[in-house]
Amino acid sequence: MGTEHAIAALEQALSAHQAWAARLHRRLIAGMAPTDDDLSPDAHHRCTFGCWYDAEVADAQLGLAGQPAFAGIGSLHAQMHDHARELLSCPPSDARLAAYDRFAAASDQLVGEVRALQQGLLTRLLSMDPLTGLPGRRNMEERLALEWQQSQRDGRPAVVAMMDLDHFKRVNDRFGHASGDEVLRWIGAGAKRQLRIHDLVFRYGGEEFLAYLADSTLDAALGTLERIRRVIEASEIGLPGGERVRLTASFGLCACSAGQDIAAIIDRADQALYEAKRTGRNRVVCWRPDGFA
């Protein structure tokens, strides 16, 4: 499930919960008998919100179950139904008022948690590059800083790599921007496939990409990026008009040094990329304290 679909699914589920809560209030006000579903110990599985939540949990292809806040929403939803069952089972009394307060508080908290999850997904959506589907530059340094801090705590090395397509403007000039977009999509997807699952790839801007290779030495990263360079060089990329184009790419690498901030590391990787372009393109250059290599 894409992020946009996940946001829409949350909105539908929240609407279903609010409709259920409105029906419960009408029954209370009118003095109507509660439904068997609402009095059932598994009421949180029977309502529309609960059915939707259980389907999300059961289907690993859906994207919400992997969100950290998702499990908390399930627990809160179950607690809210427990309070609703207590409320519906109480005769009019101070105890019933107390049960109502607990139910109302849990219901409000549930709505707040769902809204917070929606907002988190929306923030992630806005930070994604719509063309390649990769994370964009927005919030990139903050994300990388957190990853590098974690690597330092764990005592693990890391490398930042910059990649720039060589003579990319010629693709746009000759075949049009739709073809250029297709090339960028192909490159982004290919880079993601070639790297490990825990590595991060960002659309840095234009035809530039940035990768964070966690738990990797500079020499290991050099081998990885050299492999990607060869794959790009050997590939023919299909364009929307049926044409095929071959490209090369240049790379700049910098090992993350303890105590150094991520912005400085990115700058050094960018210097190495510039050196790769200056010295002939279609190559991988590493920044080292004693010079480029």
N, C-alpha and C positions, 0 to 999 in steps of 0.2 A: 504494500500500500504506500503510495506517495505521501509526502507531507501534506499537500493540499487536501487529499482525500481523507487523511487522518484528522485534520482540523474540521472538515465537514462532518465526518462520522461522530466526532465528539459533540458537535453542535446538535446533531440529530438526537444523540443519546441524552443530552442535557434537556432538550425539549421534551423528550419522552418522560424523563424524571419529573420535570415541572408540571406536566399534564397529570401524572399520577398523584403528585402532591396536592394539586388543585382538587382532584376528585376526592382525596382523603379529607380535605378541609370541608368540602361540601357535605360529605357524610356526617362529619362531626357536628357541623352547624345544624343540619336537618335532623339530627338524632337517628340516622339510618343505621341499620345493622352493618357491621364490617363484612367484607367479603372473605370467603374461605382462603383465598390466595394471600390476603394481607395478614391473616392469623396463622398462616402456616410457618413452621420453623424454617423452611427454606424459601420464605417470601422473597429474599434478595435474588433468588434464581428465577423466580416466576415473573417478575415485572419486566417490562420492555427493556429498561436500562440493564437489568441483570442478565437477560438473555443476550443482549448485545455484548456485555462485558465478557460473559462466558465464551462467546464465539471468538472474541479477540484472543483470549487466553489459549483456546484450543487450536487456533490456526497460526502456525509459526510464520506464515508468509505475510501476515498483517503486521504493521509497523509499530503499533502502540504498546504491545505487551513488553517490548524491550525498554520502554521508558521507565526510569527509576520511580517516578511518581505514580505509575499505573497501579502497582500492587497496593499502595496506600489508599487509592481511590476505592479499590475493591473491598478492603477491610472497613473503610468508613461507610460504604454503602450498606454492608451487612449490619454494622452497628446501628445505622439509622433505622433499618427495618426492625431490628430488635426493639428499639425505642418506640417505633410506631405500633408494634404488636402489644407492647406493654400499655401504651396509651389507649389503644382500642379495647383492651380487656378490662380497663379500670372503670368503675362507676364514677359518676361526677363527684369529685372530692378534691382536697388539696393535693393528694397523691397524684391525681390525674393531671392537675395543673403542672406539677413537677415533671411528670412524664412528658407532657406536651413541650415543656421548655427544653428537655433533653432531646426530644425528637426535632424540634425546630432548629436547635443549635447544630445538630448533626447534619440536617438537611442543608442549612446555610453553608456549613463547612464543606460539604460535598460539592455544592455548586462552586464555591471558591476554589477548591482543588482542581476541578475540571477546567475552570477558566484559566487557572495558572498553567496547567498542562497545555491548553490551547495557546496561550501566550508564548510559552517556551517553544512550541512547534512553529509558531509564526515567526519568532525571532530567528529560528534556524532556517526557515524558508527564505526570509529576507537576506540571510547571509549566504545563500547558495547562488552560484552563477547559473542563471536560467539556461544558458546555451549548452554548457558541458555537464551540468548536474553536479559539479564539484563545489566544495566550499569556496566562496570568493574571498576577496581580500578583507572584507569587513570582519572585524573581530579576529583576524588571523593571528596577529602578533600576540594578542591575549591568550588565544588557544595554544599557540606554540610555547609561550612562556610557561604556561601550566604544565605542558608536556615535558619541557626541559627541566623544570623544577622537580617533577616526579622522577625523571631519569637520574638526576643528581642524587636524590634521596636514596634511590635504589642502587646507586653506584654503576649505572649503565651508560655507555657512550651513546652519542647520537650525532647525526650529520644533517646539515641543511643543503639541499641541492636546488639550483635554479636552472631552468631549461627555457631556451628561446628558439623558435623555429627560424631557420635561415631563409632569408629572402622571401618571407611570407607575403609581402606586399605584392609580389609578382602573381601570386595565385588570385588575389582580389582583382588586380588590374586585368588579368587575362581571362579569368573565368567568371568573375563577379563575386559579390559578397556572400551570396548563398553558398557558393562552393567553398569560400573561405571558412564559413561557419561549419560546414561539413568536415573540413579538415581539422578544425579545432575540436569538434566532438570526437572525431576518430582518435586524435592524439590524447585527449583527456581520458577516454575509455581505455586506450591502450596502456597508458602510463599506470592507471589504476590496476589493470590486470597484471602488469609486469612486477609491481611492487608487492610486498607482503601485506596481509590483511590489517596489521597494526600500524603500517606506515600511513602517513597523511599526505594527500595531494591537494593543492589549492590552485585555482585559476588566479594567477597573480595580476594579470591585466594584459590586454591585447593578445599577443601570441606567446606570452610568458607564463610558465607554470612553476610552482614551488613545491618541493617535496621535503617532508621531515621523516628521516629514516631512523626510527627508534632502535636502540640496542644494536647499533652498527658502528664499526670502525670506519675510518676514512678509506682504507684499502678495500674493505668489503663493499662500501658504497660505490667506490670507483668501479669495481667489477660489475655491480648492478646497473649503474648508469651507462657504462660502456655497452652492456648488452642491449639496453633500451635504444641507445644511439644506433647500433647495428640494425635492430629491428626496423626503426624508422627509415634508415637509409635503404634497406632492402625492400620496402613495401611500396606497392602501388595503391593509392587511395582513390576509391571510386567517388566521383562527383555527381551531383544531381542531374547534369546534362548527359551523363554516360561517359564523359571523359575520365581519364585516370591521370593522376599526377604523382610524381615522386618528390620527396623533400628530404632535407637533412635537418639536424638540430644541434645546437651547441649547449654545453653544460658547464656550470660552475659549482664547485663543492667546497664546503667548509665544515670541519669538525667542530662540534660544540665544545667550548672550553669552560671548565668549572669556574663559576663566579662571573661569567660574562653574560650580559643581557642579550636577549634574542635579536634585538634590532641590530646590534653590532655584528652578530653572526650572519644575519641575512645580508648585511652590507658587504661583508667579506666574500660571501658566496656570489654576490652580484659583481664584485670586482673580478673574481675568477671567471665568471661568465663573460665579462667584457674582454678579458684576456683571451678567452677561447675565440671570440668573434674577431679580435684584432689579429690573431695569429693564424687565421685561415678558415675558421668555422668548422662545423662537423667534427667536433672533438670535445673531450672532457678534460677540464682543467681544475686542479685542486689548489685552494689557497693553503699555504703553509707559512709558518712564522719566518722561514728563511727565503720565501719567494714562491712563485707559482710552479706547479709541476703537473 
